[in-house]
Structures are given as C-alpha cells and as structure tokens.
Amino acid sequence: QVQVVESGGGLVQPGGSLRLSCAASGSILIIFTMGWYRQAPGKERELVADITENGRTNYTDSVKGRFTISRDNAKNTVYLQMNNLKPEDTAVYYCNADFHRQGEVWGQGTLVTVSS
C-alpha cells in the first residue's frame, strides 16, 4: 500500500510564489515518473509538469519559465516551485506518482488560489 500527500497550497496575490510538495509513503520499491496536474473549475484535469526518475522534466507551455519541478528520490518527494503566479493558475493541484509495483497513485489535491 502506498499513498501520496500534497501540501503547500493557499491564497497568493498575482505575481507571487508558492511551493508545492508531494511526499510518497508506504511500501515503495521504485517510483518512476512523478507529476503535477491541475483542475480548474469547469475544466478538465491537465498536466502541469512531470519528472522522470532520472530527472528529465516536461512542462505544459503555459507554465514554462515560471514553474520548476524537482524531486528528491531519497525522500520520495516531488516539488513544484511556482513563480509569477497568474489568476489563471487557480486550480486544485494534484500529485501523481507511478510506482513500480502499485502503478499510478493520485493525491487528494491542494487548492491554489491566485487573487488580489
């Protein structure tokens, strides 16, 4: 049994920054790709960024140059540093981790609100 738990969401003004964290726990052998997705009200869930076990990253175009994904394999944790936040970044952000034995697991989500 494994789980992932997000933290770090909140309310921030436009232009501000937040750092999201996602920690995996349980019976972990290997975690392949870890990623962040988001879902805004009335919209479908979309990939924001992901990172492979070797550190290769991928970003959706709308966050390139503003967001940075990183991971600490020793802590089974993935981070999302979000800078220059915009109102359109408002969404529930979900962590996803692809475990060797258990497959893909989702977190419960953390709300990010960008508003003045």
Secondary structure, DSSP 4 states (H G I P E B T S, - for coil): -EEEEEE--EEE-TT--EEEEEEEEES-S-EEEEEEEEE-TTS--EEEEEE-TT--EEE-GGGTTTEEEEEETTTTEEEEEE-S--GGG-EEEEEEEEETTTEEEE---EEEEE--
